[in-house]
Amino acid sequence: MSTGLDSEAETGRLVYLDGPRDVEFREYEVPTPEANAVVTEVVRSNVCGSELHVWKGDHPLQDCVLGHEALCRISDLGDNVERDSAGTPVSEGDLVAPVYFQTCQSCEFCRRGEFYACANDYEHTGKSPELWPHFHAPWGTHYYIHQNHHFYKLPDTLENHRSVAAAANCALSQVMFGIDEVGLEYNDTVLIQGAGGLGLNATIVANEYGAETIVVDSVDGRLEQAAAFGADHLIDIDEYDTVDARTDRVREFTDGLGADVGIEVAGVPAAFVEGVELVRKGGRYLEMGNVRPGYDVEFDPGRLTRKSIDITTAVEYDPRVLADALEFLEQTVDDYPYDQLIDAEFPLAEIEPALEASENRDLTRATLVPPGEEPSR
């Protein structure tokens, strides 16, 4: 079958989702960037839980290119692009971390400075690869950074932590933004529901804020990881197998009060209901894990009101936070076992085994290595 490609043009490959659990590779000409845009070669792209939902059909996105956690190498700078979004000079060959959504700068939310709520955040995401510039997401050999996408040059000290740096634009940035929004303070006690990627990053950030951390989970190995990432207290759901038992355990750690701050990153609707019980009266609660609409849970709003708990939600972040996240990672990369968060590498061509292993929880998080890129040593 003819691809319609110019035989002399450079081409790249990408992972295309043609329906639930139906992925295939497509090949397209590598675009020339428009003014203020950047064309990159993908160095690393990770398998996040969000992609698993899309792959399984448990998400409205279909007929699209996949991926969002990425580290890229600049291959072609559009006119007027001389610096990254923080003002650092950039040139071809530099490694950069892109924000996976855009801030359009023209909608009502951007006008108010609420860039995390941009009405057009996914304008260039979830599109068919048949639409130019084809490389809408980074599961592939190339990725196109549009003019309203923020991107930041990778600090030199993170060169040997490429897979970890690729994840900064998701879990770490999201957690840093959410924790600032909920107002975590020094010496607070923070309860973290879930010890996946978001939960472990939340543990690190809370530690660095000077908070005391309590992590709740049940998956084998995750609580051990939470301890390695500095959690002060662990609660195994299999051991404390009722909400009342877990509530009592949290109170044992908090002088009978409950946690000052709760963070839901388990992605389970019932965790939100439980979190209201685990947080103290007058406490704060950050909801980040439940991002898929359509999943109901029985909830008594009077419990929330009577306890005077403030609720904060976060699903994206102010794009400036990615610059802070890279700096935070640079300063703490030797203090925590970040590499445990990315514990498996797959060649891009083995995307289906990577998805299956991720779904089966045979690993914490997989990273995809495009052709021509060196695996980690």
PyMOL commands that set and color helices and strands:
alter all, ss='L'
color gray80, all
select helices_A, chain A and resi 49-56+108-111+115-117+156-158+162-169+171-182+197-208+222-228+243-253+269-278+301-306+321-332+338-341+348-359
alter helices_A, ss='H'
color red, helices_A
select strands_A, chain A and resi 11-19+22-29+38-46+64-65+70-77+95-98+142-145+151-153+189-193+212-217+233-236+259-264+279-287+310-313+344-347+366-369
alter strands_A, ss='S'
color yellow, strands_A
deselect
rebuild
show_as cartoon
